[in-house]
């Protein structure tokens, strides 16, 4: 009878997700040689060759892919058993590993840590600022419990199998102009079409935020924007609006809580319609351990409080649809 070790099966799944022994070792804090040794033991347990070289990395053989598919089922069952046993015990304890983009970490995850410490002192929380694409391998494999990500109108993220997405809140995307801009003075909505000759700041090419800015300028404004500055940090974008007279489209959560308090910028609605961003929480399918369930409820509550303070997104304008890897934090 073949006896398989769950820890080694998890290593095989890590290789399937990450592609190199070095990446697996870095993710788990092992040395590459120890990862290789454990996988060699797994091959002996399975009685088949599981890996083969592929360029600088490795890939799974037919037997490796077959065993990895069974490993997913076994590891999911083990995780469900752990969650059921934890729930049976009654007390909320354990570790929650959560990640999120910058604005989500600042406005949701950090406050959630404080609330959890007060309500459930036996729960250890670990927070990382991370994009969904970076977190996906760990999320699928159980090294990360939940990730708060985002998506813009017209730019939905892919929905990989085995994960569930839940919308936490919707927020408007607004125009940010330097206070001295000719269209900032009246205080009313500003037409994208009127910003044809302005310098723009956006996130890096290939991100959801960059695609949103360029797509709206093309579709709604009718021009190709001069995106002269690029940063995935919202604070840097705001700094470029203040210091370099750039204009930006930014979601409400990354703006000053009281825009009127910043005399160097003017925050305006878009005259042609409302653009929106959604914050979504991404989790693995299946039952949640009590600690993760409690943390998720806390995040939901904080998102509800934030949502109440934001203007609802209405009359969404049409957007070009294609896949993007991330958005401004």
Order of alpha helices (4+ residues) and beta strands (2+ residues): alpha-alpha-alpha-beta-beta-alpha-beta-alpha-beta-alpha-beta-beta-beta-alpha-beta-alpha-beta-beta-beta-alpha
